[in-house]
Protein backbone atom coordinates (compact mmCIF):
# COMPACT_ATOMS: atom_id res chain seq x y z
CA UNK A 1 0.00 0.00 0.00
CA UNK A 2 2.92 2.34 0.65
CA UNK A 3 3.98 2.01 -2.98
CA UNK A 4 0.47 2.88 -4.14
CA UNK A 5 0.42 5.96 -1.92
CA UNK A 6 3.73 7.09 -3.37
CA UNK A 7 2.30 6.67 -6.88
CA UNK A 8 -0.74 8.73 -5.94
CA UNK A 9 1.57 11.45 -4.61
CA UNK A 10 3.61 11.38 -7.83
CA UNK A 11 0.41 11.81 -9.84
CA UNK A 12 -0.70 14.73 -7.67
CA UNK A 13 2.68 16.41 -8.21
CA UNK A 14 2.40 15.96 -11.98
CA UNK A 15 5.01 13.20 -12.38
CA UNK A 16 2.68 11.13 -14.55
CA UNK A 17 5.25 8.73 -15.99
CA UNK A 18 6.63 8.06 -12.51
CA UNK A 19 3.11 7.64 -11.14
CA UNK A 20 2.21 5.15 -13.85
CA UNK A 21 5.31 3.05 -13.19
CA UNK A 22 4.84 3.14 -9.42
CA UNK A 23 1.11 2.38 -9.52
CA UNK A 24 1.69 -0.52 -11.95
CA UNK A 25 4.30 -1.92 -9.56
CA UNK A 26 1.88 -1.60 -6.64
CA UNK A 27 -0.82 -3.40 -8.62
CA UNK A 28 1.61 -6.14 -9.66
CA UNK A 29 2.19 -6.78 -5.96
CA UNK A 30 -1.46 -6.40 -4.92
CA UNK A 31 -4.00 -6.45 -7.79
CA UNK A 32 -6.97 -5.55 -5.58
CA UNK A 33 -5.82 -2.06 -4.60
CA UNK A 34 -8.82 -0.31 -6.13
CA UNK A 35 -7.68 3.21 -5.31
CA UNK A 36 -4.34 2.53 -7.00
CA UNK A 37 -6.11 1.17 -10.09
CA UNK A 38 -8.35 4.26 -10.25
CA UNK A 39 -5.34 6.56 -9.92
CA UNK A 40 -3.53 4.58 -12.61
CA UNK A 41 -6.48 5.21 -14.92
CA UNK A 42 -6.34 8.92 -14.03
CA UNK A 43 -2.60 9.11 -14.67
CA UNK A 44 -3.08 7.44 -18.05
CA UNK A 45 -5.88 9.88 -18.89
CA UNK A 46 -3.83 12.92 -17.86
CA UNK A 47 -0.98 11.59 -20.01
CA UNK A 48 -3.25 11.41 -23.05
CA UNK A 49 -3.14 7.61 -23.02
CA UNK A 50 -6.90 7.26 -23.39
CA UNK A 51 -7.00 3.59 -24.43
CA UNK A 52 -4.93 2.56 -21.42
CA UNK A 53 -7.04 4.76 -19.14
CA UNK A 54 -10.20 3.12 -20.45
CA UNK A 55 -8.72 -0.35 -20.00
CA UNK A 56 -7.72 0.40 -16.40
CA UNK A 57 -11.18 1.84 -15.65
CA UNK A 58 -12.90 -1.20 -17.21
CA UNK A 59 -10.69 -3.51 -15.19
CA UNK A 60 -11.57 -1.62 -12.02
CA UNK A 61 -15.30 -1.77 -12.79
CA UNK A 62 -15.01 -5.53 -13.26
CA UNK A 63 -13.40 -5.84 -9.82
CA UNK A 64 -15.79 -3.56 -7.90
CA UNK A 65 -18.98 -4.96 -6.41
CA UNK A 66 -22.11 -3.72 -8.18
CA UNK A 67 -23.13 -1.85 -5.03
CA UNK A 68 -19.79 -0.01 -4.60
CA UNK A 69 -20.31 3.73 -4.25
CA UNK A 70 -17.15 4.37 -6.31
CA UNK A 71 -18.66 2.88 -9.46
CA UNK A 72 -20.22 6.20 -10.54
CA UNK A 73 -16.89 8.02 -10.48
CA UNK A 74 -15.15 5.21 -12.38
CA UNK A 75 -17.96 5.15 -14.96
CA UNK A 76 -17.62 8.93 -15.45
CA UNK A 77 -13.90 8.55 -15.99
CA UNK A 78 -14.46 5.74 -18.48
CA UNK A 79 -17.01 7.81 -20.38
CA UNK A 80 -14.60 10.77 -20.51
CA UNK A 81 -11.75 8.77 -22.04
CA UNK A 82 -13.71 6.72 -24.55
Secondary structure as GFF3:
##gff-version 3
##sequence-region A 1 82
A	DSSP	alpha_helix	2	12	.	.	.	ID=ss1
A	DSSP	alpha_helix	16	29	.	.	.	ID=ss2
A	DSSP	alpha_helix	34	46	.	.	.	ID=ss3
A	DSSP	alpha_helix	50	63	.	.	.	ID=ss4
A	DSSP	alpha_helix	71	81	.	.	.	ID=ss5
###
